[in-house]
């Protein structure tokens, strides 16, 4: 069990009612609103009573365009910004090398300049979802927030560059920032539109009866964080007005072979996988520690990989059946 890894005393700080009161009425902007996980976080915060504004590269419908977020009148009415907006995933970043420096980083720079023009008391905290991949290959000791960064991919290097912009903004007294180094998220329903996320991709292969492709021999390890646990961690960051760098992860890593075994167990599926050479830019050993966030807030990752995948696969099967009936 996950909760056996951490002392009970560290979790006594967790008070759901107090947290909910702090979130109620909080004015939060969420960018990347047409992405995979930002909409889930935005909707979950709405259910907690937060006042949410969503922004996307393309305006229209319920989302405003990103340029609108740079307006002082909009920024002054916010308590926090969750900047999920990012133009690449790791594989795409390798195919379009340097894309982050053309679009994502310039926008962050403009956003920081716009925030700096506001009176200090009106500046919302800027929360940036980074990635645990900034640490590169991990050893036997879990990477903590002070561990030296060694990104292997253009994607992770872009996140490091963004973090540096935020550090400079904060160090010069311009405003408050929180950097979230997130492990591998899973649990979002629907077809993944990007070439990333092995659990979602394997589920698609199962439903479409296609042959899965695996990078490497299956022994690469990742820390898989369920989206519900992720949302809970974001609640804590917002409610406690946290600043600085925070690892968001379970603290437990699993190999791709273990992931496949869970599919086999719950779906009676033994796919004939295609094993390709492991990309040089992809981290093969992930080992992250969530202890700092647990100690500060009492947050605890509750959903084990097997339980999270079981629930994901059950919901995915139900969605598939509904689509067939439609």
C-alpha atoms as a printed R data frame, in Angstrom:
    type eleno elety resid chain resno       x       y       z
1   ATOM     1    CA   UNK     A     1   0.000   0.000   0.000
2   ATOM     2    CA   UNK     A     2   1.197   3.500  -0.827
3   ATOM     3    CA   UNK     A     3   0.258   4.934   2.553
4   ATOM     4    CA   UNK     A     4   2.615   2.487   4.301
5   ATOM     5    CA   UNK     A     5   5.602   4.300   2.779
6   ATOM     6    CA   UNK     A     6   5.054   7.524   4.691
7   ATOM     7    CA   UNK     A     7   4.756   8.234   8.442
8   ATOM     8    CA   UNK     A     8   1.240   8.913   9.674
9   ATOM     9    CA   UNK     A     9   2.304  12.132  11.390
10  ATOM    10    CA   UNK     A    10   3.109  13.735   8.045
11  ATOM    11    CA   UNK     A    11  -0.478  13.225   6.888
12  ATOM    12    CA   UNK     A    12  -2.129  14.860   9.878
13  ATOM    13    CA   UNK     A    13  -1.802  18.193   8.075
14  ATOM    14    CA   UNK     A    14  -4.303  17.020   5.473
15  ATOM    15    CA   UNK     A    15  -7.668  18.617   6.269
16  ATOM    16    CA   UNK     A    16 -10.049  18.264   3.294
17  ATOM    17    CA   UNK     A    17 -12.647  20.667   4.697
18  ATOM    18    CA   UNK     A    18 -10.088  23.416   5.302
19  ATOM    19    CA   UNK     A    19  -8.638  22.860   1.824
20  ATOM    20    CA   UNK     A    20 -12.071  23.058   0.198
21  ATOM    21    CA   UNK     A    21 -12.772  26.351   1.941
22  ATOM    22    CA   UNK     A    22  -9.512  27.790   0.628
23  ATOM    23    CA   UNK     A    23 -10.330  26.703  -2.923
24  ATOM    24    CA   UNK     A    24 -13.877  28.050  -2.875
25  ATOM    25    CA   UNK     A    25 -14.024  31.286  -4.856
26  ATOM    26    CA   UNK     A    26 -10.350  31.119  -5.847
27  ATOM    27    CA   UNK     A    27  -9.928  32.799  -9.242
28  ATOM    28    CA   UNK     A    28  -7.812  30.540 -11.442
29  ATOM    29    CA   UNK     A    29  -6.826  30.725 -15.098
30  ATOM    30    CA   UNK     A    30  -6.049  27.403 -16.783
31  ATOM    31    CA   UNK     A    31  -4.195  27.379 -20.102
32  ATOM    32    CA   UNK     A    32  -3.906  24.451 -22.483
33  ATOM    33    CA   UNK     A    33  -7.653  24.041 -22.155
34  ATOM    34    CA   UNK     A    34  -7.929  21.800 -25.226
35  ATOM    35    CA   UNK     A    35  -5.195  19.477 -24.003
36  ATOM    36    CA   UNK     A    36  -5.548  16.099 -22.302
37  ATOM    37    CA   UNK     A    37  -5.220  16.934 -18.604
38  ATOM    38    CA   UNK     A    38  -5.831  20.674 -18.242
39  ATOM    39    CA   UNK     A    39  -9.611  20.277 -18.852
40  ATOM    40    CA   UNK     A    40  -9.787  17.613 -16.128
41  ATOM    41    CA   UNK     A    41  -8.015  19.850 -13.623
42  ATOM    42    CA   UNK     A    42 -10.180  22.848 -14.594
43  ATOM    43    CA   UNK     A    43 -13.424  20.901 -14.170
44  ATOM    44    CA   UNK     A    44 -12.321  19.378 -10.864
45  ATOM    45    CA   UNK     A    45 -11.484  22.844  -9.525
46  ATOM    46    CA   UNK     A    46 -14.900  24.112 -10.617
47  ATOM    47    CA   UNK     A    47 -16.483  21.347  -8.570
48  ATOM    48    CA   UNK     A    48 -14.478  22.583  -5.584
49  ATOM    49    CA   UNK     A    49 -16.012  26.038  -6.025
50  ATOM    50    CA   UNK     A    50 -13.110  27.795  -7.737
51  ATOM    51    CA   UNK     A    51 -13.872  30.419 -10.383
52  ATOM    52    CA   UNK     A    52 -12.175  29.114 -13.525
53  ATOM    53    CA   UNK     A    53 -11.247  30.863 -16.753
54  ATOM    54    CA   UNK     A    54  -9.847  28.693 -19.525
55  ATOM    55    CA   UNK     A    55  -7.461  29.715 -22.299
56  ATOM    56    CA   UNK     A    56  -6.273  27.951 -25.427
57  ATOM    57    CA   UNK     A    57  -4.124  28.608 -28.481
58  ATOM    58    CA   UNK     A    58  -7.348  29.024 -30.449
59  ATOM    59    CA   UNK     A    59 -10.148  31.092 -28.962
60  ATOM    60    CA   UNK     A    60 -13.760  30.248 -29.487
61  ATOM    61    CA   UNK     A    61 -16.435  28.364 -27.637
62  ATOM    62    CA   UNK     A    62 -15.900  28.408 -23.887
63  ATOM    63    CA   UNK     A    63 -12.165  29.192 -24.107
64  ATOM    64    CA   UNK     A    64 -10.433  32.527 -24.607
65  ATOM    65    CA   UNK     A    65  -7.332  32.817 -26.758
66  ATOM    66    CA   UNK     A    66  -3.945  32.908 -25.029
67  ATOM    67    CA   UNK     A    67  -3.248  36.556 -25.999
68  ATOM    68    CA   UNK     A    68  -6.189  37.603 -23.797
69  ATOM    69    CA   UNK     A    69  -4.306  36.324 -20.749
70  ATOM    70    CA   UNK     A    70  -1.642  38.997 -21.287
71  ATOM    71    CA   UNK     A    71  -4.117  41.815 -20.699
72  ATOM    72    CA   UNK     A    72  -3.583  43.589 -17.385
73  ATOM    73    CA   UNK     A    73  -7.306  43.739 -16.693
74  ATOM    74    CA   UNK     A    74  -7.552  39.955 -16.975
75  ATOM    75    CA   UNK     A    75  -4.431  39.225 -14.903
76  ATOM    76    CA   UNK     A    76  -5.454  41.592 -12.110
77  ATOM    77    CA   UNK     A    77  -8.649  39.600 -11.567
78  ATOM    78    CA   UNK     A    78  -6.821  36.307 -10.942
79  ATOM    79    CA   UNK     A    79  -5.407  34.611  -7.866
80  ATOM    80    CA   UNK     A    80  -3.482  31.945  -9.754
81  ATOM    81    CA   UNK     A    81  -2.512  30.826 -13.245
82  ATOM    82    CA   UNK     A    82  -2.091  27.131 -14.071
83  ATOM    83    CA   UNK     A    83  -0.038  27.317 -17.247
84  ATOM    84    CA   UNK     A    84  -0.539  23.894 -18.846
85  ATOM    85    CA   UNK     A    85  -0.154  25.316 -22.342
86  ATOM    86    CA   UNK     A    86   2.810  23.662 -24.083
87  ATOM    87    CA   UNK     A    87   3.186  22.922 -27.755
88  ATOM    88    CA   UNK     A    88   5.018  19.583 -27.741
89  ATOM    89    CA   UNK     A    89   5.265  16.147 -26.167
90  ATOM    90    CA   UNK     A    90   8.647  14.376 -25.988
91  ATOM    91    CA   UNK     A    91   8.483  12.521 -29.315
92  ATOM    92    CA   UNK     A    92   7.184  15.552 -31.207
93  ATOM    93    CA   UNK     A    93   9.863  17.722 -29.599
94  ATOM    94    CA   UNK     A    94  12.539  15.452 -31.074
95  ATOM    95    CA   UNK     A    95  10.919  15.663 -34.506
96  ATOM    96    CA   UNK     A    96  10.587  19.472 -34.308
97  ATOM    97    CA   UNK     A    97  13.768  20.295 -32.451
98  ATOM    98    CA   UNK     A    98  13.734  23.721 -30.876
99  ATOM    99    CA   UNK     A    99   9.987  24.285 -31.309
100 ATOM   100    CA   UNK     A   100   9.635  25.283 -27.648
101 ATOM   101    CA   UNK     A   101  12.071  28.171 -28.141
102 ATOM   102    CA   UNK     A   102   9.970  29.502 -31.003
103 ATOM   103    CA   UNK     A   103   6.584  29.523 -29.298
104 ATOM   104    CA   UNK     A   104   6.308  28.271 -25.713
105 ATOM   105    CA   UNK     A   105   9.226  30.104 -24.124
106 ATOM   106    CA   UNK     A   106   8.517  33.461 -25.848
107 ATOM   107    CA   UNK     A   107   4.933  33.307 -24.548
108 ATOM   108    CA   UNK     A   108   6.115  32.623 -21.001
109 ATOM   109    CA   UNK     A   109   8.486  35.574 -21.298
110 ATOM   110    CA   UNK     A   110   5.625  37.845 -22.418
111 ATOM   111    CA   UNK     A   111   3.422  36.533 -19.608
112 ATOM   112    CA   UNK     A   112   6.090  37.278 -17.001
113 ATOM   113    CA   UNK     A   113   6.543  40.780 -18.406
114 ATOM   114    CA   UNK     A   114   2.785  41.364 -18.228
115 ATOM   115    CA   UNK     A   115   2.688  40.121 -14.642
116 ATOM   116    CA   UNK     A   116   5.626  42.347 -13.720
117 ATOM   117    CA   UNK     A   117   3.726  45.424 -14.881
118 ATOM   118    CA   UNK     A   118   0.976  44.828 -12.331
119 ATOM   119    CA   UNK     A   119   1.155  46.241  -8.813
120 ATOM   120    CA   UNK     A   120   2.792  43.588  -6.620
121 ATOM   121    CA   UNK     A   121  -0.340  42.812  -4.596
122 ATOM   122    CA   UNK     A   122  -2.330  42.150  -7.771
123 ATOM   123    CA   UNK     A   123   0.039  39.584  -9.249
124 ATOM   124    CA   UNK     A   124  -1.388  36.054  -9.279
125 ATOM   125    CA   UNK     A   125   0.859  33.122  -8.452
126 ATOM   126    CA   UNK     A   126   2.083  31.388 -11.600
127 ATOM   127    CA   UNK     A   127   2.022  27.589 -11.425
128 ATOM   128    CA   UNK     A   128   4.002  25.800 -14.116
129 ATOM   129    CA   UNK     A   129   3.603  22.059 -14.817
130 ATOM   130    CA   UNK     A   130   7.115  20.902 -15.660
131 ATOM   131    CA   UNK     A   131   8.263  17.286 -15.893
132 ATOM   132    CA   UNK     A   132  10.184  14.755 -13.842
133 ATOM   133    CA   UNK     A   133  12.222  14.124 -16.984
134 ATOM   134    CA   UNK     A   134  14.303  17.217 -16.135
135 ATOM   135    CA   UNK     A   135  16.354  14.968 -13.820
136 ATOM   136    CA   UNK     A   136  17.314  12.641 -16.665
137 ATOM   137    CA   UNK     A   137  18.385   9.134 -15.697
138 ATOM   138    CA   UNK     A   138  17.841   8.494 -11.986
139 ATOM   139    CA   UNK     A   139  19.993   6.319  -9.764
140 ATOM   140    CA   UNK     A   140  19.026   4.234  -6.757
141 ATOM   141    CA   UNK     A   141  18.500   7.346  -4.626
142 ATOM   142    CA   UNK     A   142  15.211   9.075  -5.470
143 ATOM   143    CA   UNK     A   143  15.553  12.473  -7.128
144 ATOM   144    CA   UNK     A   144  14.490  15.293  -4.840
145 ATOM   145    CA   UNK     A   145  13.848  18.886  -5.828
146 ATOM   146    CA   UNK     A   146  17.493  19.840  -5.149
147 ATOM   147    CA   UNK     A   147  18.892  17.067  -7.348
148 ATOM   148    CA   UNK     A   148  20.975  18.346 -10.271
149 ATOM   149    CA   UNK     A   149  19.092  18.530 -13.550
150 ATOM   150    CA   UNK     A   150  20.279  16.491 -16.533
151 ATOM   151    CA   UNK     A   151  17.624  16.565 -19.267
152 ATOM   152    CA   UNK     A   152  18.082  14.060 -22.114
153 ATOM   153    CA   UNK     A   153  15.408  15.326 -24.508
154 ATOM   154    CA   UNK     A   154  14.521  18.589 -26.220
155 ATOM   155    CA   UNK     A   155  11.200  18.433 -24.391
156 ATOM   156    CA   UNK     A   156  12.827  18.258 -20.949
157 ATOM   157    CA   UNK     A   157  15.430  20.869 -21.929
158 ATOM   158    CA   UNK     A   158  12.610  23.209 -22.926
159 ATOM   159    CA   UNK     A   159  10.988  22.711 -19.532
160 ATOM   160    CA   UNK     A   160  14.319  23.459 -17.819
161 ATOM   161    CA   UNK     A   161  14.592  26.686 -19.834
162 ATOM   162    CA   UNK     A   162  11.069  27.651 -18.770
163 ATOM   163    CA   UNK     A   163  11.906  26.886 -15.146
164 ATOM   164    CA   UNK     A   164  14.931  29.178 -15.383
165 ATOM   165    CA   UNK     A   165  12.749  32.037 -16.649
166 ATOM   166    CA   UNK     A   166  10.430  31.519 -13.683
167 ATOM   167    CA   UNK     A   167  13.328  31.344 -11.217
168 ATOM   168    CA   UNK     A   168  14.678  34.658 -12.508
169 ATOM   169    CA   UNK     A   169  11.240  36.270 -12.298
170 ATOM   170    CA   UNK     A   170  10.832  35.101  -8.702
171 ATOM   171    CA   UNK     A   171  14.423  35.840  -7.626
172 ATOM   172    CA   UNK     A   172  14.102  39.461  -8.691
173 ATOM   173    CA   UNK     A   173  11.024  39.922  -6.526
174 ATOM   174    CA   UNK     A   174   8.630  40.163  -9.423
175 ATOM   175    CA   UNK     A   175   6.156  37.560  -8.184
176 ATOM   176    CA   UNK     A   176   5.370  34.115  -6.820
177 ATOM   177    CA   UNK     A   177   5.863  30.925  -8.825
178 ATOM   178    CA   UNK     A   178   5.404  27.218  -8.203
179 ATOM   179    CA   UNK     A   179   7.055  24.644 -10.450
180 ATOM   180    CA   UNK     A   180   5.500  21.172 -10.517
181 ATOM   181    CA   UNK     A   181   7.816  18.397 -11.708
182 ATOM   182    CA   UNK     A   182   5.235  15.822 -12.685
183 ATOM   183    CA   UNK     A   183   5.916  12.160 -13.335
184 ATOM   184    CA   UNK     A   184   3.933  10.197 -15.955
185 ATOM   185    CA   UNK     A   185   0.233  11.032 -15.802
186 ATOM   186    CA   UNK     A   186  -2.426   8.524 -16.793
187 ATOM   187    CA   UNK     A   187  -6.143   7.989 -16.332
188 ATOM   188    CA   UNK     A   188  -7.665  10.486 -18.791
189 ATOM   189    CA   UNK     A   189 -10.388   8.888 -20.894
190 ATOM   190    CA   UNK     A   190 -10.707   9.318 -24.643
191 ATOM   191    CA   UNK     A   191  -8.345   8.710 -27.523
192 ATOM   192    CA   UNK     A   192  -4.898  10.220 -27.062
193 ATOM   193    CA   UNK     A   193  -4.154  12.571 -29.953
194 ATOM   194    CA   UNK     A   194  -0.416  12.619 -29.314
195 ATOM   195    CA   UNK     A   195   2.241   9.891 -29.625
196 ATOM   196    CA   UNK     A   196   2.731   9.604 -25.883
197 ATOM   197    CA   UNK     A   197   1.258   7.856 -22.860
198 ATOM   198    CA   UNK     A   198   1.842   4.119 -22.933
199 ATOM   199    CA   UNK     A   199  -1.210   3.132 -20.860
200 ATOM   200    CA   UNK     A   200  -3.632   5.041 -23.082
201 ATOM   201    CA   UNK     A   201  -1.905   3.768 -26.217
202 ATOM   202    CA   UNK     A   202  -2.033   0.148 -25.059
203 ATOM   203    CA   UNK     A   203  -5.741   0.531 -24.274
204 ATOM   204    CA   UNK     A   204  -6.306   1.849 -27.799
205 ATOM   205    CA   UNK     A   205  -4.460  -1.147 -29.254
206 ATOM   206    CA   UNK     A   206  -6.647  -3.495 -27.229
207 ATOM   207    CA   UNK     A   207  -9.905  -1.869 -28.334
208 ATOM   208    CA   UNK     A   208  -8.797  -1.620 -31.984
209 ATOM   209    CA   UNK     A   209  -7.148  -5.064 -31.983
210 ATOM   210    CA   UNK     A   210  -3.861  -3.638 -33.243
211 ATOM   211    CA   UNK     A   211  -0.288  -4.600 -32.412
212 ATOM   212    CA   UNK     A   212   1.362  -2.472 -29.677
213 ATOM   213    CA   UNK     A   213   4.778  -0.919 -30.162
214 ATOM   214    CA   UNK     A   214   7.116  -0.831 -27.167
215 ATOM   215    CA   UNK     A   215  10.283   1.245 -26.880
216 ATOM   216    CA   UNK     A   216  13.159  -0.901 -25.656
217 ATOM   217    CA   UNK     A   217  12.871  -4.341 -24.068
218 ATOM   218    CA   UNK     A   218  10.167  -3.370 -21.580
219 ATOM   219    CA   UNK     A   219  12.450  -2.969 -18.565
220 ATOM   220    CA   UNK     A   220  12.424   0.860 -18.589
221 ATOM   221    CA   UNK     A   221  10.776   2.177 -15.427
222 ATOM   222    CA   UNK     A   222   8.413   5.111 -14.997
223 ATOM   223    CA   UNK     A   223   6.544   6.644 -12.062
224 ATOM   224    CA   UNK     A   224   2.853   6.577 -13.044
225 ATOM   225    CA   UNK     A   225   0.623   9.164 -11.316
226 ATOM   226    CA   UNK     A   226  -3.143   8.810 -11.652
227 ATOM   227    CA   UNK     A   227  -4.970  11.970 -12.720
228 ATOM   228    CA   UNK     A   228  -7.154  11.914  -9.573
229 ATOM   229    CA   UNK     A   229  -4.068  11.961  -7.339
230 ATOM   230    CA   UNK     A   230  -2.627  14.679  -9.562
231 ATOM   231    CA   UNK     A   231  -5.733  16.845  -9.109
232 ATOM   232    CA   UNK     A   232  -5.521  16.369  -5.355
233 ATOM   233    CA   UNK     A   233  -1.899  17.529  -5.368
234 ATOM   234    CA   UNK     A   234  -2.831  20.624  -7.392
235 ATOM   235    CA   UNK     A   235  -5.556  21.411  -4.839
236 ATOM   236    CA   UNK     A   236  -2.893  21.391  -2.121
237 ATOM   237    CA   UNK     A   237  -0.529  23.618  -4.069
238 ATOM   238    CA   UNK     A   238  -3.297  26.159  -4.649
239 ATOM   239    CA   UNK     A   239  -4.848  25.996  -1.182
240 ATOM   240    CA   UNK     A   240  -1.524  26.408   0.616
241 ATOM   241    CA   UNK     A   241  -0.239  29.064  -1.828
242 ATOM   242    CA   UNK     A   242   2.935  27.051  -2.284
243 ATOM   243    CA   UNK     A   243   5.983  28.516  -3.985
244 ATOM   244    CA   UNK     A   244   9.161  26.911  -5.278
245 ATOM   245    CA   UNK     A   245   9.755  23.492  -6.831
246 ATOM   246    CA   UNK     A   246   7.688  20.377  -6.070
247 ATOM   247    CA   UNK     A   247   7.848  16.802  -7.304
248 ATOM   248    CA   UNK     A   248   4.386  15.406  -8.076
249 ATOM   249    CA   UNK     A   249   4.735  11.633  -8.219
250 ATOM   250    CA   UNK     A   250   3.963   8.428  -6.329
251 ATOM   251    CA   UNK     A   251   7.535   7.606  -5.345
252 ATOM   252    CA   UNK     A   252   7.177   4.132  -6.902
253 ATOM   253    CA   UNK     A   253   8.336   3.178 -10.396
254 ATOM   254    CA   UNK     A   254   7.107   0.331 -12.600
255 ATOM   255    CA   UNK     A   255   8.516  -1.245 -15.741
256 ATOM   256    CA   UNK     A   256   6.635  -1.457 -19.034
257 ATOM   257    CA   UNK     A   257   6.580  -5.225 -18.574
258 ATOM   258    CA   UNK     A   258   4.692  -4.703 -15.307
259 ATOM   259    CA   UNK     A   259   2.208  -2.441 -17.117
260 ATOM   260    CA   UNK     A   260   1.697  -5.112 -19.763
261 ATOM   261    CA   UNK     A   261   1.165  -7.755 -17.076
262 ATOM   262    CA   UNK     A   262  -1.667  -5.682 -15.596
263 ATOM   263    CA   UNK     A   263  -3.322  -5.505 -19.012
264 ATOM   264    CA   UNK     A   264  -2.969  -9.284 -19.300
265 ATOM   265    CA   UNK     A   265  -4.416  -9.844 -15.833
266 ATOM   266    CA   UNK     A   266  -7.495  -7.655 -16.234
267 ATOM   267    CA   UNK     A   267  -8.212  -8.054 -19.954
268 ATOM   268    CA   UNK     A   268  -6.912 -11.589 -20.575
269 ATOM   269    CA   UNK     A   269  -4.903  -9.979 -23.380
270 ATOM   270    CA   UNK     A   270  -1.488 -11.229 -24.429
271 ATOM   271    CA   UNK     A   271  -0.474  -8.966 -27.307
272 ATOM   272    CA   UNK     A   272   2.358  -9.757 -29.653
273 ATOM   273    CA   UNK     A   273   4.253  -6.512 -29.091
274 ATOM   274    CA   UNK     A   274   6.735  -4.966 -31.488
275 ATOM   275    CA   UNK     A   275   9.850  -4.041 -29.521
276 ATOM   276    CA   UNK     A   276  11.812  -1.165 -31.051
277 ATOM   277    CA   UNK     A   277  15.189   0.246 -29.946
278 ATOM   278    CA   UNK     A   278  14.815   2.547 -26.962
279 ATOM   279    CA   UNK     A   279  15.111   6.206 -28.082
280 ATOM   280    CA   UNK     A   280  18.266   7.886 -26.838
281 ATOM   281    CA   UNK     A   281  16.250  10.850 -25.580
282 ATOM   282    CA   UNK     A   282  13.805   8.877 -23.393
283 ATOM   283    CA   UNK     A   283  14.561   8.323 -19.708
284 ATOM   284    CA   UNK     A   284  14.978   4.606 -18.940
285 ATOM   285    CA   UNK     A   285  15.015   4.812 -15.143
286 ATOM   286    CA   UNK     A   286  12.690   7.124 -13.259
287 ATOM   287    CA   UNK     A   287  13.040   7.400  -9.482
288 ATOM   288    CA   UNK     A   288  11.397  10.458  -7.914
289 ATOM   289    CA   UNK     A   289  10.521  11.424  -4.345
290 ATOM   290    CA   UNK     A   290   7.231  13.152  -3.395
291 ATOM   291    CA   UNK     A   291   8.342  13.583   0.226
292 ATOM   292    CA   UNK     A   292   8.600  17.390   0.135
293 ATOM   293    CA   UNK     A   293   4.968  17.872  -0.880
294 ATOM   294    CA   UNK     A   294   3.767  15.198   1.555
295 ATOM   295    CA   UNK     A   295   5.601  16.884   4.417
296 ATOM   296    CA   UNK     A   296   4.383  20.377   3.506
297 ATOM   297    CA   UNK     A   297   0.714  19.609   2.894
298 ATOM   298    CA   UNK     A   298  -0.216  16.098   3.991
299 ATOM   299    CA   UNK     A   299  -1.049  15.148   0.390
300 ATOM   300    CA   UNK     A   300  -0.640  11.461  -0.303
301 ATOM   301    CA   UNK     A   301  -0.858   9.542  -3.592
302 ATOM   302    CA   UNK     A   302  -3.612   7.012  -2.897
303 ATOM   303    CA   UNK     A   303  -4.137   5.135  -6.156
304 ATOM   304    CA   UNK     A   304  -1.800   2.230  -6.886
305 ATOM   305    CA   UNK     A   305  -0.918   1.536 -10.497
306 ATOM   306    CA   UNK     A   306  -2.941  -1.677 -10.608
307 ATOM   307    CA   UNK     A   307  -6.060  -0.091  -9.098
308 ATOM   308    CA   UNK     A   308  -5.728   2.989 -11.289
309 ATOM   309    CA   UNK     A   309  -5.308   0.922 -14.439
310 ATOM   310    CA   UNK     A   310  -8.200  -1.354 -13.485
311 ATOM   311    CA   UNK     A   311 -10.500   1.635 -13.071
312 ATOM   312    CA   UNK     A   312  -9.193   3.209 -16.277
313 ATOM   313    CA   UNK     A   313  -9.714   0.024 -18.281
314 ATOM   314    CA   UNK     A   314 -13.197  -0.491 -16.836
315 ATOM   315    CA   UNK     A   315 -14.243   3.061 -17.763
316 ATOM   316    CA   UNK     A   316 -12.604   2.687 -21.169
317 ATOM   317    CA   UNK     A   317 -14.537  -0.512 -21.864
318 ATOM   318    CA   UNK     A   318 -17.790   1.161 -20.848
319 ATOM   319    CA   UNK     A   319 -17.085   4.076 -23.188
320 ATOM   320    CA   UNK     A   320 -16.299   1.683 -26.008
321 ATOM   321    CA   UNK     A   321 -19.597  -0.150 -25.534
322 ATOM   322    CA   UNK     A   322 -21.552   3.112 -25.512
323 ATOM   323    CA   UNK     A   323 -19.880   4.211 -28.743
324 ATOM   324    CA   UNK     A   324 -20.780   0.909 -30.410
325 ATOM   325    CA   UNK     A   325 -24.443   1.307 -29.390
326 ATOM   326    CA   UNK     A   326 -24.601   4.906 -30.613
